[in-house]
């Protein structure tokens, strides 16, 4: 097996190589003055399983180079071509909410399925889709970050109360709470726009004396977490921590959460960011091993 490091993916590629005893190689990339990409494989791929590893966020910038590299590996004789990307983009749009809208989760799945033989990712945003197999035509494996998050919470938070900031986050908060042996509650959310969100606490019976830990899979604008932190403050709870799987963090997301009273923001290293404190490579490596053994 050869692990090819996608630009910016050194941390995950290096960690996977250490876990699996695999060889790694960089992917050379060049931008022409007009903005177009040229990629070059730096290792011989003929007859080998080639695994591209790294974040493909932001997707609009990183997807084309990945497709070019995967196609080149196939032309040069790679046996199988896989992708390990801890954050899988373009999962949010899983329905046609208004006439004429693209269902981009389907379109993106077709794009990747057309150039890859398998995919491993961490906690994709599955809402209306129940599994990746509904839209991807290649073998996929989803790795859960909850065990790593629960371990971090147990080691770093005294008497935690896991709080889901909205109904969609219930599954994440409940599973982390179960693994951490901590109570859990969920906030109810009313969204009036991309940046206009209000929330209320579903059940405050377990809140007294606990440190609130807001848990979610993806943080983008941070407004939901900010509204949740303010709601907890109004109820007299201590300043919450926030733990998330994917640090998308658009614009001033971290500042918005800090101003709202979040004392610390911690994320898994699925997307490189200064808030990364929870590694996931040790969870991803067994999934990749199983995929290659299939």
N, C-alpha and C positions, 0 to 999 in steps of 0.2 A: 504494500500500500504506500501511496505517496500522498501526503497532505500538502496541498497548495494553499499558501496563506493569501487570503484576499487583502487588499489594502486596508490597513487599520485593524486587521484581525490577528495580529501577532500573539496577543495574550491567549486567545482560545486555541489557536493552532499549536502553539508551543506546549500548552498544557495537555492537549489531546495527544500530541506526539509523545510526551513524557509518560502519559497513562498507558499508551498502546505500544510504545517502543517503535514508533514509525519514523520514517524519514520525512523531512519537511523541505519545501522549496518556496521561494517567493514568486509572486506573479508580477512581472515587470509591466508597468503601465505608463503610457505617454499621452499627453494632451497636445493635439495640434493647435495652432493659433486660432482655428475656427471652432475649437471646443470638442472636436471629435476625438474618440479614444483609439489607441492602438495598444494591444496587450501582447505579451510574449511569455510563453512557458519556458522556464530556465532549467528544467530537468527532463530527462527522457521519460515519456509516459507510455511507450509502446508495451502492450501486454500487461499493464498494471491497473490496479484499482486506484483511481484518482479521486481524492476527496477535497473539494474546495471548502475552506473553513474561514469563517469570519462574519462580521455583521454586514448586511446589505441595506443598512439604513444610513443615509436617506436613499430610498429605493430608486427614485428617478435618476439619481446620479450613479448608483452602483450596479444596477441590474444589467445594463447593456454590456459593460466590461465582463461581467460574469457569463453572460450568454456567449460572447465572443470567445472567452477562454474555454468554456465547456465544448463548444463546437470545434475549436482547434484541437483540444485533447482527443476528441473522437476521431477527427481526421488523421491524427498522428498515431492512432492505434490503441488508445486506452481501452481496457477491458470493460470496466464499469466506471461511471462518473456520478459522484454523489455530492451533496451539499450539506454541510453542517452550518446552519445559521441560527444562532440562539434566538434572534428576534425575526419573526416572519412578517413582513409588511403586507399591506393591502388586504387585511382581513376585516377591516371595519365595515366596508360597504358590502353587506351580505344580502341585500334586497334592493329592489327598485322602489325607492320611497316616493319618487315623483316621476311622472311620465318622461321617458326619454333618457333617464339616468343610466349610466353604465353600472353593472354589478361587477366592480373591479376585482373582488375576491375571486370570481370565476375566471375573469380574463387573465389575471396574474397567474393563477394556478395552471391554466393552459400553457402560458408562456414558459414557466419553469418545467412543467411536465414534458414539454417538447424537447428539452435539451438535456435533462438529467435522467438518471436511472433510479435514484432514491433521494430522500430528504429526511434530515433529522433536525428538529427544532425544539424550542422550549416554550411551553405554555402559550400557544397561539391564541388569538382572541376569538374563541369559538363561542358564538352567541346563537344565531339562528342555524348555523352549521353545527351538527353534533360531532362530526369528525372530519379530518382533512380528506379522508377517502371519498367524501361526497363531492369534492371539487378537484382533487389531484388524482391523476391516473397512474402515478408511480407509487411504489411502496413508500410509506412515510412512518416515522415514529416520533411521538410527542413525549418529551421529557418533562416531568413535573418539578417545579422549583420549590414546592412547598416544604419538602424535608430540609432543604438548605436554609430556607427562611425561618422555619421553626427552630432549627438548631441555633441560628443567630439570635433569635428572640430569647430563647432560654438562657443563652450565655450572656446577654447584654441588657436585659430588661427585668427589673424587679417587679413581681406581681403584675404581669401584663394582662390587659383586656384587649382582645383582638376586635377591631371594629372595621366592618366593611362600609365604605363610604356611600354605597348605593346597592340596589338589589342585584345588579349584575356581578358585584364583587362578593356576593354571599359565599359562593363556592370556594373562593380563595381564602377568605377569612375563616370559614368554618374548618377547612382542612388544616390550615396552619394552627388554629386553636387546638384542634384534636391532637396534632402531633406535638404541640408544645405543652399540652396538658393545662390549657388556660381557657377561661370563659370567652364567649363571643357574642357580639350583637351587631346589628346592621342598621344603617341609617336609610331613611327613605328620601329619594331625590326628586325634585321637580326642576326640569331644565326648560328655560325659556329661550335659550340661544346658546351658541358655542361658548360664550364667556359669562353667561348669566344663569347661575345655578343656586337653588336653595335646598337645604336638607333639614330633616328632623330625626331624632333618635327613636328607634323602634322600641327599645326596651332598656331602661336605665337601672334595672334592679341589681345588676352585677357591677355597676360602675364605681361605687364608693370604694375608696382605698386602692384602686388599681391605676396603673399607668396605661393610658389609652395608646394603642398601636394601630394606626390606620393601615390597612393592607389592601393592595389592589394589584391587578396584573399589569396595566399600562397607565402611566401618567403622561398626558400630553400637555394641555394648557395648565394643569394644576388647579383649575378653578373648583372642581369637585372636591379635591382634598382641602383646599382653602375654606370652602363653605362648611365642610365637615368639621374642621378644626375650630371654626367660629361657633358652630352649634355646640360642640363639646365644651367650649369655654363658657357659653351662656348657661350651661347646666352645672357649672361649678367644678368641672373635672380639671385635672392638671393638664399642662401643655402636652399634646400628643407627639409621638414619633410617627413617622410615615415610612413604611417599607413597601417597595414595589418590585415587581419582576423586571419590567422594561422601562428604562429611562429615556423615553422619547423626548420629553421636555422641550416643547416648542416655546420660542420667545422667552418671556420672563417667568416661566413656570416655577422655578425654585424660589425666586424672590417673592412671588405671589403667595406661596405656601409659608415662607418664613414670616412675612408680614402678618399673615393670618394667625400665627402663633404656633406653627409646627416647630418643635425644638430641634429636630434632626431629620434629614431625609436620607434613607439608605436604599440602595438598589442592588440587584444582581448584576453581574458583569456581562449581561447579554448584549448591551449596547455600551461601548466605552464612555465613561462619564466620571467626573470626580466623586460622585456619590457612590460609586461601586464599592461594596464591602462584602458581597456574598458571591463567591465563585461557584460556577456551575459545571465546569469541565469534568469534574469527577463523577457527575451524574450523567453527562452526555456521553462519555467514553464507552460505558457498557452498551448504550443504545447503538452507537456506531459499530461496536464489535458484533452485536447481534445482526445488524443490517448486512454487514460484510459476510457473515457466516450463512446467511439465507441463500 
